[in-house]
Amino acid sequence: MRFADRLTLVVIVLAALSVLNVAGCARPIGSKHDTPLHPRAAAAAHLTTAGLTARNMPPHPFMLFNQSDIPALAKRRTRDPLLEECWTRLATLANRPDVLDDTPDEKTDRGNKTEWWQQLEACAFIGRIGNDPAMSAKAISLLQRVIQERDPDEFYTDDTDFQAQAAPLRSLALAWDWLYQDMTPQQRAAVLPGLEHWCQASFTYTNKQWWREASYNVGAIPVGGIGTLALAIHSDSDHPQAAMWLREAARRLGQNYYPTTFKASGICYEGPNYSIVGLRYPAMFSEALRRAGGEDQLGRSGALHTMQYQMHQWMPQNACAPIGDNTNYGRRTFAAEYLLGIARTRDAVGLWTWRNYTDARHLDRLVTYLWYPLDLKPLSPTDAKVPAAKYFEVTENRAGYFFSRTKWNDPDAAFFAFVTRFERCNHEHYDMNSFLLGGFGTLFATHECIFPYGHENCGVDFEHNMIIIDEGGWPRHDTGSCGDNNSMDGVLTGLATGPFADYTRGDAKWSYRDNSIIISNPAIRAERACLFVKAGSTPYMLAFDDNQFSDDSHDYRWQWYAPSDVAISGAGTTSDPIVLAAKKGSCALQFLTPAAPAVTIGKIKLLGHDVRKPAGATQPADAPASRPIATTQPAEATPIADAAASRPLATTQPGRNPDRRRDAFLQRIDVTQNGSRVHYVAIATLQQDLAARPTIQAQPVTCENDSAGAAQIRLADGSTDQIAWQPEEVYEQRGSDLQAGQMQTDGLMALVRVNQAGRIVGYVLGEGTYLKWGDKVLVQAKGSVCVTADADGVKLFGQQQSRKGLSPTKPVGAKTYKPLAR
């Protein structure tokens, strides 16, 4: 053997012995990361948790950045004014005297109080990124004071706001990670038991709660915080439960929270507000876990794409679409944590939306500074040619949310939403087959929570723009606080979307049942088809309802909730429509069926949302039976229920004003019918000038289906829309042969638009096999299809097959006509 070879072998042997020596030696607490270890050293010899062992952990700092990242992070504040502002605010907070010394007078308003965990993060961050030893020393001092002066067992009680339960854990975790190198071994040894105590106290308290498995937003908060702190001390702690804290946090979030809450499309099934309520702390934990070498929970979750959902549900009226109990939420739903998904998915349109609509007052400055993607240029949805409508499926091949608008980046754009779902009811509410409609800056058909949490009617069906049968009030058999023991078994049976018009149809018959009785029958029919016509200067919506609860006669009430600040007048006929007048435009609502609608218009008082369940309480016992809704009368202020009937729970939400909604109300338009099976056909047009309102006239129909109908709509530009509809009698997702004027079809709904020259410029077929205009074949298919078409193209959709629980079909053997005129 040559000398060089022998020398190489000796070096290798010595290196191996050195590694074995390091792996086998016990090292004092606080010295483990003084020098970096190989990231996978002796991994097999130690218990693993969440894909990590104490020996394969990277050196501190590692959670959100490592030592080599610091120079670039320090320069970020010079590259964008937003990041400069974030840095300035963090530095200002860090330089304040310790907030632990604040006098009681400064704590009177909880909403404006600065908590110690906010200052601890700021001090540790400015000290580490700013290379400021004095600030790091201040942060260490504050950390020591917190460990000595704040008892986690006293913090975690039933009086603790559940949204604050993870904040101390996150702060302690980041401080430990960022200050580790600056603390002496003695300081680390003194602080570490306190961190373990915080973990243990939070874990013990959380395990007593009904949300402990983190299946949705409430539980994800503390579990995310526990995981973050457990990860920070994972390689430093000898506590017998340290590995279990991390393992359980990763399991509960990875197996329960992410799969339940976020679908692949990015939609959060609990709505835009609860999306960020739950994601805020899990996002930081999961990112830190990935950076440490553990599993990538976010990478396989739709949470990375949730800005796409936030973007589509954000209305031109500059507010979140009010669905479920996500009402009165605005820009603060565009949170800093979404920047992580935007960066990882390279979502330039999402970044544009975030940048334009975020409320900076509610931003997490630290997260914004770290996660804002400076290398990604924002791109507007208009410039990116993003379709202005999107269907978000909540339950696969069942139902979800449909959002549409006439155009992006236009505050006067028309907006339409259709909601039907097949799932347990929680924050979604009983809004099956409900819709929203707005334009010119006003949401004319709106929704707002009338009843607070804890009220027997919270989540009730008669809060929504839908058909109410008899007294309504389906949550009356529910035993939970938000209607979460009942269900909304609605399915989406038809869908087509395109730039010309959108078609949706939902079947909610299984929602109209008593779910406390296993063998309770559904309604015979509870279907709503909606056509949202977007092209042209006068967008409009047509809603066709087919309802039959049983063979007996029932009262059916068609509802439309309007905001308090629109003037309402009219009879609801085609000659005298109900006009909802706002500052910049109007909505004209008219009924073709019934031709002489029995209309009432009344004011519905909103009960105050100041009653809340204490965060630590268990699920409440059975609520008393729902009280019937009060009958509204024209022009009279009639509350929906006596406030005294509310079952207030023990505490009010900190920072809330009990008088906030004392005088708030909605207006409600009711159209009632009595019978066994009833139909409604309503058309709502949106116009800036009422004189330009389209004229609507019923048309004769030739069809064996006696319930079929048709109408001709003449638009101000001289175009004419011929529309026809019929109910689905045999559940084949098509109807009988129908003829109305030049239109021939077997579709459940169809529209053909011709311009002044008589040329076809657009059409829609909703669930049928053919559509003809005179001798011109527009659609011919072997099976039922949905089509929407204009000069921009033809959009073809197969059967949803939601009733069968099968995947939607792809259209086969379908021929379509593309209109040439614009």
C-alpha positions in Angstrom: 0.0 0.0 0.0 1.3 3.4 -0.9 2.0 5.9 1.8 -0.6 8.3 0.5 -3.2 5.5 0.6 -2.2 4.5 4.1 -2.5 8.2 5.2 -5.9 8.5 3.6 -7.1 5.4 5.5 -5.8 6.7 8.8 -7.6 10.0 8.3 -10.9 8.1 7.5 -10.5 5.9 10.6 -9.7 8.9 12.9 -12.7 10.7 11.4 -15.0 7.7 12.1 -13.7 7.4 15.7 -14.3 11.1 16.2 -17.9 10.8 15.0 -18.4 7.8 17.3 -16.9 9.7 20.2 -19.2 12.6 19.6 -22.2 10.4 19.2 -21.5 8.5 22.4 -20.6 11.4 24.7 -23.2 13.0 27.0 -23.0 16.8 26.6 -24.3 19.3 29.1 -27.6 21.2 28.4 -26.8 24.3 26.4 -23.7 23.1 24.6 -25.1 20.7 22.1 -25.3 23.2 19.3 -22.1 25.2 20.0 -20.7 23.4 16.9 -22.9 22.1 14.1 -23.5 18.3 13.9 -24.0 16.4 10.8 -27.7 16.5 10.1 -28.2 12.7 10.1 -25.6 11.7 12.7 -26.6 8.5 14.6 -30.2 8.9 13.6 -31.0 5.2 13.8 -29.9 4.9 17.4 -32.5 7.3 18.8 -36.2 7.6 19.0 -37.7 9.4 16.0 -40.6 11.7 16.1 -42.2 13.6 13.2 -39.2 12.4 11.1 -36.7 13.9 13.5 -34.4 12.8 16.3 -32.6 14.8 18.8 -29.3 14.0 17.1 -30.3 14.9 13.5 -31.7 18.3 14.4 -29.9 21.3 12.8 -28.2 23.8 15.0 -29.9 26.9 16.3 -31.2 29.1 14.7 -33.1 26.8 12.3 -36.8 27.3 12.7 -37.5 30.2 10.2 -34.0 30.9 9.1 -30.4 29.7 9.7 -27.2 31.5 10.4 -26.3 31.8 6.8 -29.7 33.5 6.0 -29.1 36.4 8.3 -27.2 38.8 6.1 -29.8 38.6 3.4 -32.6 38.9 5.9 -31.1 42.1 7.3 -31.1 43.7 3.8 -34.8 42.9 3.1 -35.9 46.0 4.8 -34.2 48.1 2.2 -35.9 46.3 -0.7 -39.6 47.1 -0.1 -41.3 49.9 1.8 -43.7 47.3 3.4 -40.8 45.4 4.8 -39.1 48.6 6.0 -42.3 49.5 7.8 -42.4 46.0 9.4 -38.9 46.4 10.6 -39.5 49.8 12.0 -42.6 48.7 13.9 -40.8 45.6 15.3 -37.8 47.8 16.3 -40.1 50.3 18.0 -41.8 47.6 20.0 -38.4 46.1 20.9 -37.1 49.4 22.2 -40.0 50.0 24.5 -39.5 49.4 28.2 -40.5 45.9 29.2 -44.3 45.5 28.8 -44.2 43.3 31.8 -43.9 46.5 33.8 -47.0 48.2 32.2 -49.3 49.8 34.7 -52.9 48.6 35.1 -54.1 51.8 33.4 -52.4 50.7 30.1 -54.3 47.4 30.2 -57.9 48.6 30.3 -58.5 48.0 26.6 -57.5 44.4 25.9 -57.7 45.1 22.1 -54.9 47.7 22.3 -52.8 46.0 24.9 -49.3 44.9 23.9 -48.6 41.5 25.3 -45.2 40.3 26.5 -45.0 37.6 23.8 -45.2 40.3 21.1 -42.3 42.2 22.6 -40.2 39.1 23.2 -40.4 38.1 19.6 -39.5 41.6 18.5 -36.5 41.9 20.8 -35.2 38.5 19.8 -35.6 39.1 16.1 -34.1 42.6 16.1 -31.2 41.4 18.2 -30.4 38.4 15.9 -31.1 39.9 12.5 -29.8 43.3 13.4 -26.6 41.9 15.0 -27.4 44.0 18.1 -25.8 42.4 21.2 -27.6 44.9 23.5 -31.0 44.1 22.1 -30.2 40.3 22.3 -29.3 40.9 26.0 -32.6 42.7 26.5 -34.4 39.8 24.9 -32.7 37.3 27.1 -33.6 39.3 30.2 -37.2 39.5 29.1 -37.2 35.7 28.5 -35.8 35.1 31.9 -38.5 37.4 33.5 -41.3 35.6 31.7 -40.1 32.2 32.9 -39.9 33.5 36.4 -43.0 35.8 36.5 -45.6 34.1 34.3 -47.1 30.8 35.3 -48.5 28.8 32.4 -50.9 26.9 34.7 -52.5 30.2 35.5 -52.6 31.2 31.9 -54.4 28.1 30.6 -57.8 28.3 32.2 -61.4 28.5 30.8 -61.1 32.3 30.8 -58.3 32.2 28.3 -59.2 33.5 24.8 -58.7 30.4 22.6 -57.2 32.5 19.9 -54.4 33.6 22.3 -53.5 30.1 23.5 -50.6 29.5 21.1 -49.1 33.0 21.1 -46.9 32.6 24.2 -45.7 29.2 22.9 -44.7 30.6 19.5 -42.9 33.5 21.2 -41.0 31.3 23.6 -40.0 28.9 20.8 -38.7 31.7 18.5 -36.8 33.4 21.4 -35.1 30.1 22.4 -34.1 29.4 18.8 -32.8 32.9 18.0 -31.2 33.7 21.4 -29.6 30.2 21.9 -26.2 31.3 20.7 -26.2 34.4 22.9 -27.2 32.7 26.1 -24.7 31.1 28.4 -25.0 27.4 29.3 -26.2 28.5 32.7 -28.9 30.7 31.3 -30.1 28.0 29.0 -30.2 25.5 31.9 -32.3 28.0 33.9 -34.7 28.8 31.0 -35.3 25.3 29.6 -37.4 23.9 32.4 -39.7 26.9 32.1 -40.2 26.2 28.4 -41.0 22.6 29.2 -43.5 23.7 31.8 -45.3 25.9 29.2 -45.4 22.9 26.8 -46.7 20.6 29.5 -49.3 23.1 30.8 -50.7 23.8 27.3 -50.7 20.1 26.3 -52.5 19.1 29.5 -55.1 21.8 29.2 -55.7 21.1 25.5 -56.2 17.4 26.1 -59.2 18.2 28.3 -61.0 20.1 25.5 -63.3 18.9 22.8 -61.0 20.4 20.2 -57.9 18.4 21.3 -57.5 16.4 18.1 -57.2 19.7 16.1 -59.8 18.7 13.5 -60.6 22.3 12.7 -59.7 25.9 13.6 -60.1 26.0 17.4 -57.9 23.0 18.1 -55.3 23.9 15.5 -54.4 27.0 17.4 -53.0 25.4 20.7 -51.7 22.3 18.9 -49.8 24.4 16.4 -48.3 26.4 19.3 -47.4 23.2 21.3 -45.7 21.8 18.2 -43.7 25.0 17.6 -42.3 25.1 21.1 -41.7 21.3 21.3 -39.8 21.5 18.0 -37.6 24.4 19.3 -36.5 22.5 22.3 -36.6 19.0 20.7 -32.8 18.5 20.7 -32.2 20.2 24.0 -34.8 18.7 26.3 -34.5 15.6 28.4 -38.1 15.9 29.6 -39.8 12.4 29.4 -42.7 13.9 27.4 -40.8 16.1 25.0 -40.8 13.7 22.1 -44.5 13.0 22.6 -45.4 16.7 22.5 -43.8 17.0 19.1 -45.1 13.7 17.8 -48.7 14.4 18.8 -48.7 17.9 17.4 -47.4 16.6 14.1 -49.9 13.8 14.1 -53.0 15.9 15.0 -52.2 18.6 12.5 -51.0 16.3 9.7 -53.8 13.7 10.0 -56.7 15.8 11.2 -56.4 19.6 10.7 -54.9 19.9 7.2 -57.0 17.2 5.4 -60.2 18.3 7.0 -59.9 22.0 6.7 -58.3 22.5 3.3 -59.2 20.9 0.0 -56.8 20.6 -2.9 -58.2 23.7 -4.6 -57.2 25.8 -1.5 -60.8 26.2 -0.2 -61.2 26.2 3.6 -64.5 24.5 4.2 -65.2 26.7 7.2 -64.9 29.9 5.2 -62.4 32.8 4.8 -62.3 34.0 8.4 -61.8 30.6 9.9 -59.2 29.8 7.4 -56.7 32.1 8.9 -58.0 31.6 12.5 -56.9 28.0 12.2 -53.9 28.2 9.9 -51.9 30.9 11.6 -50.0 28.7 14.1 -49.9 25.4 12.2 -48.3 27.2 9.2 -45.4 28.3 11.3 -45.0 25.0 12.9 -45.2 23.1 9.6 -42.7 25.4 7.9 -40.2 25.0 10.8 -40.7 21.3 10.8 -39.9 21.1 7.1 -36.8 23.3 7.6 -35.6 21.1 10.4 -35.7 18.1 8.0 -39.1 16.7 9.1 -42.2 16.0 7.0 -43.6 18.6 4.7 -47.2 18.9 5.9 -48.0 22.0 3.9 -46.5 20.6 0.7 -49.2 18.0 0.5 -52.0 20.2 1.7 -54.4 22.5 -0.2 -53.5 25.2 2.4 -50.6 26.3 0.1 -53.3 27.3 -2.5 -55.7 29.0 -0.2 -55.0 32.5 -1.7 -56.8 31.3 -4.8 -59.9 30.7 -2.7 -59.5 34.0 -0.9 -59.2 35.8 -4.2 -62.3 34.4 -5.8 -64.5 34.9 -2.7 -63.4 38.5 -2.3 -66.2 40.5 -3.8 -66.0 43.6 -6.0 -67.8 45.3 -3.0 -64.5 45.0 -1.1 -65.6 42.4 1.4 -65.6 38.7 1.9 -68.6 36.9 0.4 -70.9 36.5 3.4 -71.4 32.7 3.5 -72.1 30.6 6.6 -71.2 32.7 9.6 -68.3 34.4 7.8 -70.1 37.7 7.6 -68.8 41.2 8.2 -65.2 40.1 7.5 -63.0 42.3 5.3 -59.4 42.8 4.4 -58.0 41.2 7.6 -58.7 37.8 6.1 -55.7 38.4 3.8 -53.2 37.4 6.4 -49.4 37.3 6.4 -49.3 33.6 6.7 -50.7 33.2 3.2 -47.4 34.6 1.9 -45.8 31.2 2.5 -48.1 29.5 0.1 -47.9 32.3 -2.4 -44.1 32.0 -2.4 -44.0 28.2 -2.6 -46.5 28.0 -5.4 -45.2 31.1 -7.2 -48.7 32.6 -7.2 -48.1 36.0 -8.7 -51.9 36.7 -9.0 -52.4 35.7 -5.3 -49.6 38.1 -4.4 -51.2 40.9 -6.4 -54.5 40.3 -4.5 -52.8 40.1 -1.2 -50.8 43.3 -1.8 -53.9 45.2 -3.0 -56.5 44.1 -0.4 -54.6 43.3 2.8 -55.4 45.4 5.9 -52.0 46.3 7.1 -53.3 47.1 10.6 -53.9 43.4 11.2 -50.7 42.1 9.6 -48.2 40.0 11.6 -45.2 42.1 11.0 -42.7 39.4 11.8 -44.2 36.9 9.4 -44.6 39.5 6.7 -40.9 40.4 7.0 -39.7 36.9 6.8 -42.1 35.3 4.2 -42.9 38.1 1.7 -41.6 36.8 -1.7 -39.4 39.7 -2.9 -38.4 37.7 -6.0 -42.0 37.4 -7.2 -43.6 40.1 -9.2 -47.4 40.7 -8.5 -49.7 40.1 -11.5 -53.3 41.2 -11.6 -55.9 38.6 -12.5 -56.9 40.7 -15.5 -53.4 40.7 -16.9 -53.1 37.0 -16.1 -56.4 36.3 -17.9 -57.7 34.4 -14.9 -61.3 33.2 -15.4 -63.7 35.4 -13.4 -65.6 32.4 -12.1 -64.6 29.3 -10.2 -66.3 26.4 -8.5 -64.7 25.2 -5.2 -65.7 21.7 -4.3 -65.8 21.1 -0.6 -66.9 17.5 -0.6 -65.6 15.6 -3.6 -68.2 15.2 -6.3 -70.9 16.6 -4.0 -71.0 20.3 -3.5 -69.3 23.5 -2.5 -69.1 27.2 -3.4 -69.4 28.9 -6.8 -68.1 32.4 -7.1 -68.5 34.6 -10.3 -68.1 38.2 -11.4 -68.4 40.0 -14.7 -64.8 41.2 -14.6 -61.8 41.6 -12.3 -60.5 44.8 -10.8 -63.8 46.6 -11.2 -65.6 47.9 -8.1 -68.8 48.1 -10.1 -68.6 44.6 -11.4 -71.6 42.3 -10.9 -71.0 39.4 -8.5 -72.8 36.1 -8.0 -72.3 33.3 -5.5 -74.1 29.9 -5.2 -73.8 27.7 -2.2 -74.8 24.1 -1.7 -72.9 21.5 0.4 -72.9 18.0 1.5 -71.2 17.9 4.9 -71.7 18.4 8.6 -72.8 21.9 9.5 -70.5 24.1 11.5 -69.6 27.6 10.4 -71.2 26.9 7.1 -74.8 27.2 8.3 -77.9 25.9 6.7 -77.5 28.0 3.5 -78.2 25.1 1.0 -79.0 26.4 -2.5 -78.6 30.0 -1.4 -77.2 32.8 -3.5 -75.7 36.2 -3.3 -76.0 38.9 -6.0 -74.4 42.3 -6.2 -73.4 45.1 -8.6 -72.3 48.7 -8.7 -70.7 48.4 -5.2 -73.8 47.0 -3.5 -74.5 43.4 -2.5 -78.3 43.5 -3.2 -78.9 39.9 -2.2 -76.8 39.6 1.0 -76.5 37.5 4.1 -75.5 38.3 7.7 -75.6 36.2 10.8 -78.9 37.2 12.6 -78.3 35.1 15.6 -75.2 34.9 17.8 -73.3 31.8 18.9 -75.2 30.2 21.7 -78.6 31.2 20.4 -81.0 28.4 19.7 -81.3 29.6 16.1 -77.6 30.1 15.3 -77.0 28.8 11.8 -80.7 28.5 11.1 -81.9 28.1 7.5 -84.2 31.1 7.5 -81.1 33.4 7.7 -80.4 32.8 4.0 -81.7 33.5 0.5 -83.4 30.2 0.0 -86.8 28.4 0.2 -88.2 28.0 3.7 -90.8 25.4 4.3 -93.4 26.1 7.0 -91.6 27.6 10.0 -88.2 26.4 9.0 -85.5 26.3 11.7 -83.7 23.0 10.9 -81.1 23.4 13.7 -83.9 23.0 16.3 -82.9 19.3 16.7 -79.2 20.2 17.1 -77.3 19.8 20.3 -74.3 22.0 19.4 -73.5 25.6 19.4 -73.1 26.2 15.6 -75.5 23.6 14.1 -72.7 21.1 14.0 -74.7 18.0 14.8 -77.0 18.4 11.9 -76.0 18.3 8.2 -76.5 20.0 4.9 -76.9 17.2 2.5 -77.1 19.2 -0.6 -75.5 18.2 -3.9 -74.4 20.1 -7.0 -76.2 18.4 -10.0 -75.3 20.8 -12.8 -72.4 23.2 -13.6 -71.2 25.3 -16.5 -69.1 28.4 -16.3 -67.7 30.7 -18.9 -67.3 34.4 -19.9 -70.8 34.6 -21.4 -72.9 33.1 -18.6 -72.8 30.6 -15.7 -75.2 27.8 -14.9 -75.5 26.0 -11.5 -78.1 23.7 -10.1 -78.4 22.2 -6.6 -80.5 19.5 -5.1 -81.0 20.1 -1.4 -83.9 17.6 -0.6 -81.9 15.8 2.0 -81.3 19.0 3.8 -85.0 19.3 4.5 -85.3 16.5 7.0 -85.2 15.9 10.7 -81.7 14.5 11.3 -82.5 13.5 14.9 -84.6 10.7 13.4 -82.5 8.2 11.5 -85.3 7.1 9.1 -86.7 10.6 8.6 -87.6 11.2 4.9 -86.1 13.9 2.8 -88.2 16.4 0.9 -89.5 15.0 -2.4 -87.9 17.9 -4.3 -85.8 20.9 -3.3 -84.0 22.0 -6.4 -82.7 25.4 -7.5 -81.2 26.2 -10.9 -79.5 29.6 -11.4 -78.4 31.3 -14.6 -76.0 34.2 -14.2 -75.7 36.1 -17.5 -72.6 38.2 -17.4 -72.1 39.5 -21.0 -73.5 42.9 -21.9 -74.2 46.1 -20.1 -77.0 44.6 -18.0 -76.0 41.4 -16.1 -78.9 39.4 -14.6 -79.7 36.3 -12.7 -82.6 33.8 -13.2 -83.5 31.5 -10.4 -85.8 28.5 -11.0 -87.0 26.7 -7.9 -88.9 23.3 -7.8 -90.0 22.4 -4.3 -92.2 19.6 -2.8 -91.8 18.7 0.8 -94.4 16.0 0.8 -97.8 15.2 -0.8 -99.5 17.4 1.8 -99.8 21.1 1.4 -97.2 23.3 3.0 -96.2 26.9 3.2 -93.2 27.8 1.0 -91.5 31.1 1.5 -89.0 32.4 -1.1 -86.5 34.7 0.7 -84.2 37.6 -0.4 -82.2 39.5 2.2 -81.2 43.0 1.3 -78.9 45.5 3.1 -80.5 48.2 5.2 -79.3 51.1 3.1 -81.2 50.3 -0.1 -84.6 51.7 -0.9 -87.2 48.9 -1.8 -90.4 49.4 -3.7 -92.6 47.6 -6.2 -94.9 44.6 -6.5 -92.5 42.0 -8.0 -94.2 41.6 -11.4 -92.7 42.1 -14.8 -94.6 45.4 -15.2 -93.9 46.6 -11.6 -90.7 44.9 -10.4 -89.3 45.2 -6.9 -86.6 47.8 -7.3 -83.7 47.9 -4.9 -82.1 51.3 -5.4 -78.6 52.1 -4.2 -76.3 55.0 -4.8 -74.7 53.8 -8.0 -77.2 51.4 -9.5 -80.2 49.3 -8.9 -81.5 45.7 -8.9 -85.0 45.0 -10.4 -86.5 41.7 -9.1 -89.5 40.3 -10.9 -91.4 37.0 -10.8 -92.7 35.0 -13.8 -93.9 32.3 -11.4 -96.0 33.0 -9.6 -97.3 35.7 -12.0 -98.9 37.6 -9.2 -96.5 37.1 -6.3 -97.7 37.5 -2.7 -94.9 39.8 -1.6 -94.1 41.1 1.9 -91.1 43.3 2.7 -89.9 43.8 6.3 -87.0 44.7 8.6 -85.2 41.9 10.4 -83.3 42.9 13.5 -79.8 41.5 14.0 -79.4 40.2 17.5 -76.1 41.2 19.2 -73.2 38.9 18.8 -71.9 39.5 22.3 -72.6 36.1 23.7 -69.9 33.5 23.5 -69.1 30.2 25.0 -66.0 30.2 27.3 -63.1 28.8 25.5 -62.7 25.9 27.8 -66.3 24.8 28.0 -67.5 21.5 26.7 -70.2 21.3 24.1 -73.4 22.6 25.5 -76.4 20.4 26.2 -79.5 20.2 24.0 -80.9 23.6 23.0 -84.6 24.2 23.3 -86.8 23.9 20.2 -86.4 26.7 17.7 -89.1 29.4 17.9 -91.0 30.1 14.7 -89.9 33.2 12.7 -92.0 36.2 13.2 -94.2 37.1 10.2 -92.9 40.3 8.5 -95.2 43.0 7.3 -94.6 45.6 4.7 -92.7 48.6 6.0 -92.8 47.4 9.6 -89.8 46.7 11.8 -90.4 43.2 13.1 -87.6 41.5 15.0 -87.1 37.9 14.0 -87.2 36.8 17.6 -87.3 38.3 21.1 -83.8 39.0 22.4 -84.9 37.6 25.7 -85.2 34.2 24.1 -81.5 34.0 23.5 -79.5 31.6 25.7 -76.6 33.8 26.6 -73.4 31.9 27.6 -71.1 32.7 30.4 -68.8 35.4 29.0 -68.6 38.1 26.4 -65.8 38.1 23.8 -63.0 40.4 25.1 -62.9 43.7 23.2 -66.4 43.3 21.7 -68.9 46.1 22.1 -72.2 44.6 23.4 -74.1 47.4 21.7 -72.4 47.0 18.4 -75.5 45.7 16.6 -78.3 47.1 18.7 -79.9 49.0 15.8 -78.6 46.9 12.9 -81.1 45.2 10.6 -81.6 43.6 7.2 -84.5 43.9 4.9 -86.2 40.8 3.7 -88.4 40.2 0.6 -90.7 37.2 1.0 -92.8 35.6 -1.7 -95.1 32.9 -0.2 -97.1 30.1 -1.8 -99.1 27.3 -0.3 -99.5 23.9 -1.9 -98.0 20.5 -2.3 -95.5 21.2 -5.1 -94.6 24.8 -6.0 -92.4 26.6 -8.5 -90.7 30.0 -8.5 -89.1 31.7 -11.5 -87.4 35.0 -10.5 -85.3 37.3 -12.6 -83.1 40.0 -11.1 -81.5 42.5 -13.4 -78.6 44.8 -12.5 -78.5 48.3 -14.2 -76.8 51.6 -13.5 -79.7 53.5 -15.0 -83.2 52.1 -14.3 -84.4 53.4 -17.7 -82.0 50.9 -19.3 -83.7 47.9 -17.4 -84.3 45.0 -19.8 -88.0 44.2 -20.6 -89.1 40.8 -19.7 -92.1 38.9 -21.2 -93.3 35.4 -20.7 -93.4 33.2 -23.8 -95.5 30.2 -24.8 -93.9 26.8 -24.6 -94.6 23.5 -26.4 -93.6 20.7 -24.0 -95.2 17.7 -22.4 -93.9 18.9 -19.1 -96.6 21.2 -17.7 -94.1 23.1 -15.5 -91.9 24.2 -18.4 -91.7 27.9 -19.1 -90.0 30.5 -21.3 -89.3 34.2 -21.4 -87.9 36.7 -23.8 -85.6 39.4 -22.4 -84.9 42.5 -24.5 -81.7 44.3 -23.6 -81.0 48.0 -23.9 -78.4 47.3 -26.7 -81.0 45.7 -28.9 -80.0 42.1 -28.2 -82.7 39.6 -27.3 -82.3 36.6 -24.9 -84.7 33.6 -25.3 -84.7 31.5 -22.1 -86.5 28.3 -21.4 -86.6 26.0 -18.3 -88.2 22.9 -17.0 -87.9 20.8 -13.8 -86.1 17.5 -13.8 -88.9 14.9 -13.5 -87.1 11.6 -13.8 -83.6 12.4 -12.5 -81.8 11.8 -15.8 -80.3 15.3 -15.9 -82.3 16.3 -18.9 -85.9 17.2 -19.7 -88.6 16.6 -22.2 -88.5 18.0 -25.7 -89.3 21.7 -25.5 -89.9 24.4 -28.0 -90.1 28.2 -27.3 -90.0 30.4 -30.4 -87.0 29.3 -32.5 -85.4 27.4 -29.6 -85.6 23.6 -29.4 -84.0 21.6 -26.6 -84.3 18.9 -24.0 -82.2 20.9 -21.5 -83.4 21.7 -18.0 -82.4 25.3 -18.8 -81.4 27.0 -22.1 -80.6 30.5 -23.3 -79.9 31.8 -26.8 -78.8 35.4 -27.4 -79.2 37.1 -30.8 -78.1 40.6 -31.7 -80.1 43.2 -33.7 -79.1 41.5 -36.9 -80.5 38.2 -35.7 -77.0 36.6 -35.4 -76.4 34.2 -32.5 -73.8 35.8 -30.1 -74.0 33.5 -27.1 -75.9 30.5 -25.7 -76.2 28.2 -22.6 -77.4 24.7 -22.3 -78.0 23.4 -18.8 -78.2 19.6 -18.6 -79.5 18.4 -21.9 -78.4 16.5 -25.1 -79.3 19.1 -27.7 -80.0 22.8 -28.4 -81.2 24.2 -31.7 -82.0 27.7 -32.9 -84.2 27.3 -36.0 -82.3 25.0 -38.3 -78.9 25.7 -36.6 -77.7 23.0 -34.3 -75.8 24.6 -31.4 -75.3 21.5 -29.3 -75.7 17.8 -30.1 -74.4 15.2 -27.5 -74.8 11.5 -26.8 -75.4 12.2 -23.1 -76.4 15.1 -20.9 -74.0 18.0 -21.0 -73.8 21.6 -19.9 -72.5 24.3 -22.3 -71.8 28.0 -22.2 -70.5 29.7 -25.3 -69.8 33.0 -27.1 -67.3 34.3 -29.5 -64.5 33.8 -26.9 -65.1 30.1 -27.0 -67.2 27.1 -26.0 -67.0 25.7 -22.5 -68.3 22.1 -22.4 -69.1 20.2 -19.1 -70.2 16.6 -18.5 -72.6 15.3 -15.8 -71.7 16.0 -12.2 -73.2 12.6 -11.2 -73.3 13.9 -7.6 -76.4 11.9 -6.8 -74.6 8.7 -7.7 -71.4 9.6 -5.9 -69.4 9.1 -9.1 -66.8 11.3 -10.6 -68.0 13.9 -13.1 -68.1 12.6 -16.6 -66.2 14.0 -19.5 -68.4 14.8 -22.5 -68.1 12.3 -25.2 -69.4 12.6 -28.8 -70.6 16.2 -28.3 -70.6 18.7 -31.2 -71.0 22.4 -30.5 -71.3 25.6 -32.4 -69.0 28.6 -31.7 -70.7 32.0 -32.2 -68.7 34.3 -34.5 -70.1 37.7 -33.6 -68.9 39.7 -30.7 
